[in-house]
Amino acid sequence: MIQTEIKKLDEALSEAITIAKNKQTPQLFSITEMIDDIDPFLFFEQAKHIEGDRVFWASTSENFFLVGAGEAFDIRATTDRFEQTEAQFKLMLQDALIFNSYRVPGTGPIAIGGFSFDPKKEKTILWEKFHDSQFRVPAYLLTIEDGATYLTINTMVRAEDHQRQLEYSIDQHKNILLDSNATLPDGPVITNKTELDPLGWKELVGQATSHIKEEKVDKIVLAREMRVHFEKKATLSPILSKLINTQTNSYVFSFENDDDCFLGATPERLVRVENQQLLSTCLAGTAPRGNNELEDTQIGLELINDVKNREEHEFVVKMIRDAVTACCWDVDVPKEPVLYPLKHLQHLYTPVKAKLKKEYSIIDVVKRLHPTPALGGLPKDKSLLYIREYEKLDRGWYGAPIGWMDAYKNGEFAVAIRSALIQGTEASLFSGCGVVKESDPEAEYQETNIKFTPMLSVLGG
């Protein structure tokens, strides 16, 4: 990685073309500038006019946004997907020419994307456009961090490229993306929704409880699907805007592949690394919010003292503590969980803090953490095998790590729950819950109904 101080675009492009000619290989060129404030949703909406797909990431509690347009580089891996993803990203950065004097987390050539839940699960047509590991380096990246706004331009420069043509193309794209007169379209309206085999799913929950008792499995997480139909093709930017406005303490994400888009608002951080400081989240145990303050407090107290939910939460805490300890120093885990309130739900929450050892990366941590007991179960191998064999749903990217990493070893990944796969005039919504030996199929079914609410509320349902 060749890191240089800020230069004008023409000077930087000239240097990149010269290097590409000397090496006779394509050269990743990246330049970051600070720009005036711009609405991230308008940027995302305008990005549909740029060739290539879009990405979106936001932390609602921190006012942090990443919005990507087009694609400068694509990373895909099938075997050893965690290792190969990181290896390809490092190789890309090795010879990259980067002009970024700010070095703010999330600026420069970041890779944003995700993994499938289980690469060994039989694939269906539902997720045919998504790969088991896929990350994208956006051609144009908007970053909003700590009240400042940055634009990063990433492109592969080749020996035969002409500087003036590249400058003209970049200038045209910037005019489109930064158009302050653009407006957001209306959001979708659901006309019909169908639960896929709810009776069969309840039977599976009952079957799983018997399996847990017989096979000494502690927990199996089962998920199901709801299919919805819209009046017309769904537009994505107003959905993302509504998610930001309604789903506090969440990570809002979107990854587009052709006409399909996986998006959602998840409260579950998997891991964040910034300047080697690591933060992971144990989020397991769920209850609805109350209709008033008194009822809300009562429900929260019941959740804190509920044996099943506390047991489920402790499974997650132990697993994350063990995984983080393997590659970190100074691991700090509180003894008791607290309540984590969202608009429609509240969860038990325990933060895990540590310092990442220099020989490890955020991808190393992601590999150790996925899937957490909150999305797979315990023991990991037995629960995954059961899900693979008996769950009818093709989870695709649902319940799997989704996030970003930059050239400076910063990054953040969340668990892709409270989500939907948008496909034109239709969408699939996903919801799951942890099954233990005391689980009641009807109660678990009702819990999944509650977890559909965040997505239904922003899709016009």
N, C-alpha and C positions, 0 to 999 in steps of 0.2 A: 504494500500500500504506500503510495507516494502522497504524503500529506503536505500541502503547501498553503501559504497564506492567501488571502483573498486577492483576486485579480478581476479585471474586467472580463466580460464574457468572450470578447473577440480574442484577447490575449490568451485566455485559458484554452479556447478551442484550437488556436494555432499551435499551442504547445502539445495538446493531445494528438492532433493530426501528425505532427512531426514524430512523436514517439511511436504512433501506429505505423508510420512509414518505415522507421528504423527497425522496428521489430517484425514488421510484416504480419502482424496479428491484430485483431480488433482490440481496442483499448476502452475500458470502461471509464467514462468521464463523468464527474459529479461536481456540481457547483451549487453552493447554498448562499442565498441572500436574504436579508431581512426585508420584509415588505409591510405595507399598510395592512391594517386589520381587514379581514374578509370573512364573510359568513361561510363556515365549512360546508353547510348543506347546499348553498348555491354553487360552491366549488365542485362538490360531488355531482350536482345536477348538470353543470356545464361540462363535466368530464365525459359525459356520454357522447359529446361531439368530437372527442379525441379518439383516434384509433386505439383499440385495446380495451381491456376490462378495468373495472374500478375496485378499489378497496377502501375500507373505512374502519377506524378504530378510535374509540374515545373512552376516557375515564371520567364519568359524570361528576365524581366528587372532587376531582382535581382540575377540571376544565382543561384537560389535555386531549388534543385531537391529532390524528394522522389521517390524511385523505390522499389517496393515490389515484392518478389517472394514467392509463396506458401501461406499457411494460418495457423496461430496458433489459431485464434479465429474468429468466425463468429457472427455478430450481425444483426438480422432481426426483424422487427416490423411490424405488420399489423394494430392494433388499437392504437390510440394515438401515432403515430409513432415517433414524435419528442421526447416526454417524455420518451417513452420506449427505444428508441435508447440510450439516455443519461443514463437512469437508468441501462441498461445492461452494458454499458461501465464503469460506476462507480462501479458496482458490481464486474466486472472482475478485476478492479484495486485494489479493497479493500484488497484482500489477495495476490496480485501479489508480487513477489520477484524481485526487480529491481536493477540491478547493472549498474548505469549510473552516473559517476562523472562529466560528461560534462553538462548535463541538457540543451543542446542546443535545441531550438524549432525544433520539427520534429524528435528528436531521442527518443529512448525508445519504449515502446509499444503504437504506434499510431493506431488510427482507421481511415481508409480512405474509402470513399464510397459516396453514394448519395441517393437521394429520387426521386420518380416519380413526374411528374408535378401535376397530379390530381388523387388521389387514387379512386375517385368516377367515373372516366371515364371508360367506358366499355373497357376491355382489348382485344387485338387482338394477333394473333400468332406472330406478329412482335417482341414483347417485352416479349415473354413467359419465357425467361431465366433471366429476371431482376425483382426484387421485389420492392414493394413500398418504402421500406427502407432497405438498405443493406450496411453494413460496414464490412471491413476486417482488422484484425490485421495481417500484413504479417509475415511469418515465418522468412524471411530475409529482412531487410530494409536497403537500401543505402540512406544516407542523405548527401547532399552537401550543405553547408551553410557557407557563408563568407570565401570562399576559402579553407575550411577544409572538409575532407571526413570522414564519420563515417559509421560503419556497426553495426546494431543492430540485435541480434539473439533473436527471441521470440519462445517459445515452451511450450506446456502444459506437465509438468512433473508429472508422476504418481508413486504411491508407488511401483509398480512392475518393474519400469524402471531400467535398468542397466547403471551405469555411463559411463563405457567404450564404450558401444554400442552407447550411445548418443553422446559422444565425436567423435567417428569414423564417425557417420552420419553427424555431423556438419562439420567436417574437409573435408569430401568428397564433400559436397555441396558448401563449400567455395572455394574449388579448381575449381569447375565448374563455379561458379558465377564470380570469380575474374581472370578468364583466360584472360591474356592480348594478347594472340595470336588469339583470336576469331575475326571474321569479320562480318560486316553487310551484309545481303543479298540485292538484288535489290528490289526496291519498285514496287508497282503494276502499271499496265497500263490499263486504261479504254478502253473497246472495244465498249461499247454502254451505252447510258443514256436515261432515260425516265422520263419526268415530269408526275406526277400523276394528271390527270384531271385539267389542268391549266384553262380551260374555266369555269369549275364548281367552281374553287376557286375564279376567278374574279367575278362570279355571287354572291358568298357568301360575298365578300367585298361590293358589291353594296347593298345586303340585310342588311348587318351590318350597313351601313351608314343610311339606312332608320330606322332601329331599334334604333340607337343612337338618331336620331331626335325625334322619337315617345316616347321612354321610358326614355329620359333624362339621358342616359348613356354617360359619357364623352369619353370613349375610350374602344375599344375591340381589342386585339392583335390576329391576325389570322396567322396560320402557315401552311406550305405545305411541301410535300415530293418529292424528286427526287430519283429514283432508278438507280444505275449504275451497270455495269457488268465488270469483270476483265478477263484478259487472263488466269489467274490461281489464285489459292488461295492467297489472299493478306497477305503479311508479315507486321507485325505491327511496328517493330523497325525503319525501314527506313522512315515510315510515320511520326513517332514522331520526328525523327531527322530533317526532312524537315520542320515540323511545327515550331520547335524551331528556325531554321535558317531563316524562312520567315515571321513568325508572331510575330513581335516585340510588346512589351507592352501587352502581352497576358499570359493567364494561359493555359498551355498545359496539358491535362489530358487523362487518359486511364484507363478503368475498364473492365477487362476480366471476362467473365463467360462462361466456356467451349469453344465452337468454336465461340461465339459471343463476340464482343468487342465494347464498346461505347467509342469514343475518339473525341478530338477536340482541338481547340485553341480559347478560349473565352477571349475577352477584358474586360468582365464585372465581376469585383469583387463584391461579395455580402457583405462579411464582413471578416475582419482579426482582431484577438485579439492576442496581445503579451504583457505579463506582465500587463494585464488589460487595455492596451491602445487599443482603437478600431478605426478602419478605415473602412468606407463603401464608396461605389462609386455610384454616380448617373450617369448613362451612357445611354442617350436616345437622339434621333435625329441623323440621319445618312445621309451622302453624300459620293459620290465617291472621290477618290484622282484625282488630275489633271495630265495631261501628262507632264507638266513642272512646274517650280516654280511659274510663274505668274498665270497660270491657277489654280494651287493648292490653291494659296492664294485667288483668286477670289471666288472659290467654297467654301472655308472656311468662307469667309465674308458673302456669301449668306446664308450659314447654320446658322451662328451666328444671322443673322437678319431675318431668316425665321419664320413667325408667327406660322405655324403649328408645326415645330420642337421645337421651344422655348416653346410652350404650352405643347407639349408632354414631354419635359424635366422637366418642372416645376411640372407636375403631379408626376414624380418620386422623385424629390427633396422633395416635401412636404410629401409624404408617408414615405420616408426613414427617414427624420427628425423626424416625429412623432413616428415612430417605435423605433428609437434609443433613443429618449428622455425618453421613458417609462422605460428604464433600464440602463440609463447612467447619469453621471455627465458631466458638462463642454462641452456641445455639441457645436461644431463650424461648421457653414455652410457658405461658401462664398456667396455673393449676386448675383454674375454673373458666368455663366459657361465659360469654356475655351475649345479650340479644343483639341481633343485627337486623334492623327494621328496613323493609322495603315498602312500596306502596300497597301491594296486595298480600304480601307474605312477610313473615319474620323467621329468622333462623338462629340457631346456636352458632357462635363464632369464637374461634380462638386463633390469634395471630402467632406466627412462628417467625422469629427474627434470627439472623445469623450473618456471618461474614464468609463469603464464598472464597475457597482456596484458589490461588492463582492458576493452578493446573486444570481447573474445571470451568465449564461454561454454563450458560443458562440452559442449553440443550441437554447437557448432562443431567441437570436437575429435572428437567421435563421428562426425560426418559425414565428416571427413577420414580417419579410421582405418578405417571399415567399407567393405568387408571387408578384414581384414588378409590378408597372403599365407598365414597359417596356416589360413584358412577359405575363401579364394577362389583365390588363386594369383597369378602374375606373368607378364606384365603384367596389371593388374587387369581392364581392359576385355576383353582376349582370353580370359582364363580364365573370366570371368563369362559371356561369350557361349557358350563351350563347355559350361559347366555348364547353362546355360539350355536349350540345344538337345539335349544328349545325356543328361544325368542324369535318370533316371526319377523320382527322389524329389522330392516337393513338400516342401522344407525348412521352409516356414512360418517360425516363429521360431527354428528350430534354426540355430546358427551366427551369429546376429544379436545386436545390442546389446540388453541388458536391464539395467535399473537404476533409479536414482532421482535426483531433483534437488529442492532445497528453495528457500525464498524468499530465502535468503542467498547464493545462487550456489555452494553446496556440492553435491556429488553424486558418484555413482560408477556406472560401467557395467562390466559384464563381458560376455564372449562366451558365449552360451548353448550350451555343449557339455555332454557327459556328462549327457544330459537325456532326458526322456520326456514324451509327451503322454498323460495319463491320461484315459480315456473310459469311465467306469463299470466294467464287468467286463473291459475290454480296455485295452491301452496300446501305443503305438508308441515304440520306443527308437531313437535315432539315433547313428551313429558315422561318422567320416570319417578320411581320411588324405591327405597330400600326395603327389602323383604327379609324379615327375621322369623324365628320359629313361632313367635306370638302374633304374627301379622294376620289381620283380618282382610280378606279380599275386597270387601265392600269399602272398608275404610281406606285402603290403599288406592282404590279406584277414585274415591272422592278427593284424595290428596293430589292425584294426577290431574283431576279436573281443575283444581285450584291453580296448579302450575301452568295450565294452558292460558290462564287469564291474562298475563302480561302481553302476550303476543296477540291474542284475540282483540284486546282493547285498542291496539294501534292499527289493526288491519281492517277496522270498520265492522267488527262483529259484535 
